[in-house]
Amino acid sequence: MLWDRRGHTWAEPQTWHEKAWPVMRAMSRLWRFSAGAAGIAAAAFLLGFFIFATIATRELPPRTQIADGIVVLTGGASRIEAAARLFEQGKAKRLFVSGVNRITRKSDLKRLMRISSELFTCCVDLGYAAQNTRGNAEETRAWQQTHGFGSLIVVTASYHMPRSLAELAREMPGVTLIPHPVLPRTFRANPWWLDASNARILAHEYLKFLPSAVHYGVTRLVTPAHSRAAPGAPQHAGTDQ
């Protein structure tokens, strides 16, 4: 303490370290909080990826319900073949192939589907506009609205299914979507974590899925519930067959 001539006390002047200590302590707490939050976020990200990869590579027994229509998102011959088999089994009234390459002829698709000319001509529709999954959802919505369908079987690769459902549900919130995932042959040989190529495919798709899921979640929050129903469309998916 410092004393003046009248006996009053003065506080000793603070050093630089004493002045800076509260700030340094606050910064240390902020750094620890940030590091902890980053660790939790990283753990959640990795856990989410493992859950995603497990679901995306799981082969489920075929048990698809009857629906109004079938939509298959192009990207592999096995997807189209699977959709054609469902269509032949009478699972839906019409089949829509979304994202067809503009140079692909109808005869090529008919040969790949291996269905009768009558069935192909009357009840198979092709979409050429889509360039990506969001485009698939947009042109599928236009097709669904044209026919007034209230339920759709969605056929695509198993690893592509989560993002496809998110995009389709955002575009058609009142339509019942029934997933029919097709597990690619490359995922059947070995577990995905033992194949670098398959692991890269899953990681790339997971990074695409996350923003689609967030976009879908935000859309549901801001869209009134009454506006999610598809006008004039039934809200059931039919019965098992």
C-alpha positions as CSV (number, residue, x, y, z in Angstrom):
1,M,0.0,0.0,0.0
2,L,1.0,3.6,-0.6
3,W,0.3,6.3,2.0
4,D,-0.2,10.0,1.5
5,R,0.8,12.7,4.0
6,R,-2.7,12.7,5.6
7,G,-2.6,8.9,6.1
8,H,-4.9,8.0,3.2
9,T,-4.1,4.8,1.4
10,W,-3.5,4.5,-2.3
11,A,-3.7,1.3,-4.2
12,E,-0.5,0.2,-5.7
13,P,-0.5,0.6,-9.5
14,Q,-1.3,-2.7,-11.3
15,T,1.4,-4.3,-13.4
16,W,0.7,-5.2,-17.0
17,H,0.4,-8.9,-16.1
18,E,-2.2,-8.1,-13.4
19,K,-4.3,-6.0,-15.9
20,A,-4.1,-8.7,-18.6
21,W,-4.8,-11.7,-16.4
22,P,-8.7,-11.4,-16.5
23,V,-8.6,-11.1,-20.3
24,M,-6.2,-14.1,-20.6
25,R,-8.3,-16.1,-18.3
26,A,-11.5,-15.4,-20.3
27,M,-9.7,-16.2,-23.5
28,S,-8.5,-19.5,-22.0
29,R,-12.0,-20.4,-21.0
30,L,-13.2,-19.5,-24.5
31,W,-10.5,-21.6,-26.1
32,R,-11.4,-24.6,-23.9
33,F,-15.1,-24.2,-24.7
34,S,-14.3,-24.0,-28.4
35,A,-12.0,-27.0,-28.4
36,G,-14.7,-29.0,-26.5
37,A,-17.4,-27.9,-28.9
38,A,-15.2,-28.8,-31.9
39,G,-14.5,-32.2,-30.4
40,I,-18.2,-32.9,-29.8
41,A,-19.0,-31.8,-33.3
42,A,-16.3,-34.0,-34.8
43,A,-17.4,-37.0,-32.8
44,A,-21.0,-36.4,-33.9
45,F,-19.9,-36.0,-37.5
46,L,-18.0,-39.3,-37.4
47,L,-20.8,-41.1,-35.6
48,G,-23.3,-39.9,-38.2
49,F,-21.0,-41.1,-41.0
50,F,-20.8,-44.6,-39.5
51,I,-24.5,-44.7,-39.1
52,F,-25.0,-43.4,-42.6
53,A,-22.5,-45.9,-44.1
54,T,-24.1,-48.8,-42.2
55,I,-27.6,-48.0,-43.4
56,A,-26.4,-47.3,-46.9
57,T,-24.7,-50.6,-47.3
58,R,-27.3,-52.8,-45.7
59,E,-29.1,-55.2,-48.0
60,L,-32.7,-55.4,-47.0
61,P,-35.2,-58.1,-47.9
62,P,-37.5,-57.1,-50.8
63,R,-40.8,-56.0,-49.3
64,T,-42.1,-53.1,-51.3
65,Q,-45.7,-51.8,-50.9
66,I,-48.1,-51.0,-53.7
67,A,-48.0,-47.3,-54.6
68,D,-49.5,-45.0,-57.3
69,G,-46.2,-44.7,-59.2
70,I,-42.6,-45.7,-59.3
71,V,-39.7,-43.3,-59.9
72,V,-36.2,-44.5,-60.6
73,L,-33.3,-42.1,-60.5
74,T,-30.8,-42.9,-63.2
75,G,-27.2,-43.7,-62.4
76,G,-26.8,-47.4,-63.0
77,A,-28.4,-50.2,-65.0
78,S,-29.3,-52.2,-61.8
79,R,-31.6,-49.4,-60.7
80,I,-33.6,-49.4,-63.9
81,E,-33.8,-53.2,-63.9
82,A,-35.1,-53.2,-60.3
83,A,-37.7,-50.6,-61.1
84,A,-38.8,-52.6,-64.1
85,R,-39.3,-55.7,-62.1
86,L,-41.4,-53.9,-59.5
87,F,-43.5,-52.4,-62.3
88,E,-44.0,-55.9,-63.9
89,Q,-45.1,-57.2,-60.5
90,G,-47.9,-54.6,-60.5
91,K,-46.6,-52.5,-57.7
92,A,-47.7,-49.2,-59.4
93,K,-49.7,-47.8,-62.2
94,R,-46.9,-45.9,-64.0
95,L,-43.1,-45.8,-64.0
96,F,-41.1,-42.6,-64.3
97,V,-37.4,-42.7,-65.2
98,S,-35.8,-39.4,-64.0
99,G,-32.5,-38.0,-65.3
100,V,-32.3,-39.8,-68.6
101,N,-29.3,-38.8,-70.7
102,R,-30.4,-36.9,-73.8
103,I,-28.6,-39.2,-76.1
104,T,-30.3,-42.3,-74.7
105,R,-33.0,-43.7,-77.0
106,K,-36.3,-45.0,-75.7
107,S,-35.5,-48.3,-77.4
108,D,-32.3,-48.6,-75.3
109,L,-34.2,-48.2,-72.1
110,K,-36.9,-50.6,-73.2
111,R,-34.3,-53.2,-74.0
112,L,-32.7,-52.6,-70.6
113,M,-36.0,-52.9,-68.8
114,R,-37.0,-56.1,-70.6
115,I,-40.7,-55.3,-70.5
116,S,-43.4,-55.6,-73.2
117,S,-43.7,-52.9,-75.8
118,E,-47.3,-52.4,-74.8
119,L,-46.5,-51.8,-71.2
120,F,-43.5,-49.5,-72.0
121,T,-45.5,-47.4,-74.5
122,C,-48.6,-47.0,-72.3
123,C,-47.1,-46.5,-68.8
124,V,-43.4,-45.6,-68.8
125,D,-42.5,-41.9,-68.8
126,L,-39.0,-40.5,-69.3
127,G,-37.6,-37.3,-67.8
128,Y,-34.6,-35.6,-69.5
129,A,-34.3,-32.4,-67.6
130,A,-32.6,-33.5,-64.3
131,Q,-28.9,-33.0,-64.0
132,N,-28.6,-33.8,-60.3
133,T,-30.6,-35.1,-57.4
134,R,-32.3,-31.8,-56.8
135,G,-33.3,-31.8,-60.5
136,N,-34.6,-35.4,-60.1
137,A,-36.9,-34.1,-57.3
138,E,-38.1,-31.2,-59.3
139,E,-39.0,-33.2,-62.4
140,T,-40.5,-36.0,-60.3
141,R,-42.8,-33.4,-58.6
142,A,-44.0,-32.2,-62.0
143,W,-44.7,-35.8,-63.1
144,Q,-46.5,-36.6,-59.8
145,Q,-48.7,-33.5,-60.0
146,T,-49.6,-34.3,-63.6
147,H,-51.0,-37.7,-62.5
148,G,-52.2,-36.7,-59.1
149,F,-50.3,-39.5,-57.4
150,G,-50.2,-39.6,-53.6
151,S,-47.6,-42.3,-53.1
152,L,-44.4,-43.2,-54.9
153,I,-41.9,-46.0,-54.8
154,V,-38.4,-44.5,-55.0
155,V,-35.7,-46.7,-56.6
156,T,-32.0,-45.7,-56.5
157,A,-28.7,-46.9,-55.1
158,S,-28.7,-47.6,-51.4
159,Y,-26.0,-45.0,-50.7
160,H,-28.0,-42.4,-52.7
161,M,-31.3,-43.1,-51.1
162,P,-31.1,-40.8,-47.9
163,R,-30.3,-37.7,-50.0
164,S,-32.9,-38.6,-52.6
165,L,-35.6,-39.0,-50.0
166,A,-34.6,-35.7,-48.4
167,E,-34.8,-33.8,-51.8
168,L,-38.0,-35.6,-52.9
169,A,-39.7,-35.0,-49.6
170,R,-38.9,-31.3,-49.7
171,E,-40.4,-31.0,-53.1
172,M,-43.4,-33.2,-52.4
173,P,-44.2,-32.9,-48.7
174,G,-47.6,-34.4,-49.0
175,V,-46.6,-37.5,-50.9
176,T,-45.8,-40.8,-49.3
177,L,-42.4,-42.0,-50.4
178,I,-41.5,-45.7,-50.2
179,P,-37.8,-46.4,-50.5
180,H,-36.6,-49.4,-52.6
181,P,-32.8,-49.2,-52.3
182,V,-30.6,-51.1,-54.7
183,L,-27.3,-52.2,-53.2
184,P,-24.5,-51.9,-55.8
185,R,-22.5,-55.0,-56.6
186,T,-19.3,-53.3,-55.5
187,F,-20.6,-53.1,-51.9
188,R,-21.5,-56.7,-51.7
189,A,-18.0,-58.1,-52.1
190,N,-16.3,-56.6,-49.0
191,P,-17.2,-54.4,-46.0
192,W,-17.1,-50.8,-47.0
193,W,-14.3,-50.0,-44.5
194,L,-12.0,-52.5,-46.2
195,D,-12.5,-50.9,-49.6
196,A,-11.0,-47.5,-50.1
197,S,-13.1,-46.8,-53.2
198,N,-16.3,-47.6,-51.5
199,A,-15.3,-45.6,-48.4
200,R,-14.7,-42.6,-50.7
201,I,-18.1,-43.0,-52.4
202,L,-19.8,-43.1,-49.0
203,A,-17.9,-40.1,-47.6
204,H,-18.6,-38.0,-50.7
205,E,-22.3,-38.9,-50.5
206,Y,-22.5,-38.2,-46.8
207,L,-21.1,-34.7,-47.3
208,K,-23.8,-34.1,-50.0
209,F,-26.5,-35.6,-47.8
210,L,-25.9,-33.3,-44.8
211,P,-26.9,-30.0,-46.5
212,S,-29.9,-31.7,-48.1
213,A,-31.1,-33.0,-44.7
214,V,-30.6,-29.5,-43.2
215,H,-32.5,-27.9,-46.1
216,Y,-35.3,-30.4,-45.7
217,G,-35.5,-29.8,-42.0
218,V,-35.6,-26.0,-42.4
219,T,-38.3,-26.3,-45.1
220,R,-40.5,-28.4,-42.7
221,L,-40.1,-25.8,-39.9
222,V,-41.1,-22.8,-42.1
223,T,-43.8,-24.5,-44.1
224,P,-47.2,-24.7,-42.5
225,A,-48.5,-28.2,-41.9
226,H,-51.7,-27.7,-43.8
227,S,-49.8,-26.7,-46.9
228,R,-47.8,-30.0,-47.0
229,A,-50.7,-32.1,-48.2
230,A,-50.8,-33.0,-51.8
231,P,-54.1,-31.7,-53.2
232,G,-56.5,-34.5,-54.1
233,A,-53.9,-37.2,-53.4
234,P,-54.5,-40.0,-51.0
235,Q,-52.2,-40.1,-47.9
236,H,-51.6,-43.9,-47.8
237,A,-49.1,-46.1,-49.5
238,G,-51.4,-49.1,-50.2
239,T,-51.0,-52.6,-48.8
240,D,-48.2,-55.1,-48.8
241,Q,-48.0,-57.5,-51.7
